[in-house]
């Protein structure tokens, strides 16, 4: 019935994402503490995961840049043909 319209600096999706990351981190910490996983091994896994996601983001940006470049070249060729 009554909606609390508190003004938050973060959107609901952002808050949910941050909450999910905290829950994931807490779960990894709990499992590693329970299974006695060495800290060096966790660092290695975390570093490899960050590298993996970084490469994926870099490739996505590269693909988007190539698509935008192709569109601009097509548009430029089309306008050059119309001007002739």
C-alpha positions in Angstrom: 0.0 0.0 0.0 2.5 2.6 1.1 5.7 2.9 -0.8 8.7 4.3 0.8 10.3 6.5 -1.8 13.7 7.0 -0.2 16.2 8.7 -2.4 19.2 6.5 -2.9 22.3 7.4 -4.8 22.4 3.9 -6.3 19.8 2.4 -8.5 18.1 -0.8 -7.5 20.0 -2.9 -10.1 23.3 -1.5 -8.9 22.5 -2.3 -5.2 21.5 -5.8 -6.2 24.7 -6.3 -8.1 26.8 -5.1 -5.2 24.9 -7.3 -2.8 25.4 -10.3 -5.0 29.1 -9.6 -5.2 29.3 -9.4 -1.4 27.3 -12.6 -1.0 29.6 -14.3 -3.5 32.8 -13.1 -1.7 31.4 -14.2 1.7 30.6 -17.6 0.2 34.1 -18.0 -1.2 35.6 -17.0 2.1 33.4 -19.4 4.0 34.2 -22.3 1.7 37.9 -21.6 1.7 37.9 -21.3 5.5 36.0 -24.6 5.8 38.2 -26.5 3.3 41.5 -24.9 4.5 42.4 -23.6 1.1 45.7 -21.7 1.2 45.6 -18.0 0.7 48.2 -18.2 -2.2 45.9 -20.6 -4.1 42.9 -18.2 -3.6 45.0 -15.3 -4.9 46.0 -17.3 -8.0 42.4 -18.2 -8.7 41.2 -14.7 -8.1 43.9 -13.2 -10.3 43.2 -15.7 -13.1 39.5 -14.9 -12.9 40.1 -11.1 -13.1 42.4 -11.6 -16.0 39.8 -13.8 -17.8 37.1 -11.2 -17.3 39.4 -8.4 -18.3 40.3 -10.1 -21.5 36.6 -10.7 -22.2 35.8 -7.0 -21.6 38.7 -5.9 -23.8 37.6 -8.2 -26.6 34.0 -6.8 -26.4 35.3 -3.2 -26.6 37.5 -4.2 -29.5 34.5 -5.8 -31.4 32.3 -2.9 -30.7 35.0 -0.5 -32.0 35.4 -2.5 -35.1 31.7 -2.5 -35.8 31.4 1.2 -35.3 34.4 1.8 -37.6 32.9 -0.4 -40.3 29.6 1.6 -40.0 31.4 4.9 -40.3 33.4 3.7 -43.3 30.2 2.5 -45.0 28.5 5.8 -44.4 31.5 7.7 -45.7 31.7 5.6 -48.8 27.9 6.0 -49.4 28.2 9.8 -49.1 31.2 9.9 -51.4 29.3 8.0 -54.0 26.3 10.3 -53.7 28.6 13.4 -54.1 30.1 12.2 -57.4 
